[in-house]
């Protein structure tokens, strides 16, 4: 196994351990603020390691350029409008 692959495996292993530790902390979350903090930490851990799961030559296609608070509702609404408009 090459050095690059060993480094990726080590980073992914650390990532899974970090996520597991966050999951173990969930039962002790005393309130919603703590729970939201744990959720944010888990998201950071996941998205920090996500590029390691994608081939190097495809990473630019699957890159995350930031966070959006807007869910994919726009896609659902757009599809709903098209369906509605084609019926009328």
Buried (B, 14 or more C-beta within 10 A) or exposed (E): EEEEEEEBEEBEEEBEEBBEEBEEBEEEBEEEEEEEBBBEBBEEBBEEBBBBEEEEEEEEEEEEEEEEEEEEEEEEEEEEEEEEEEEE
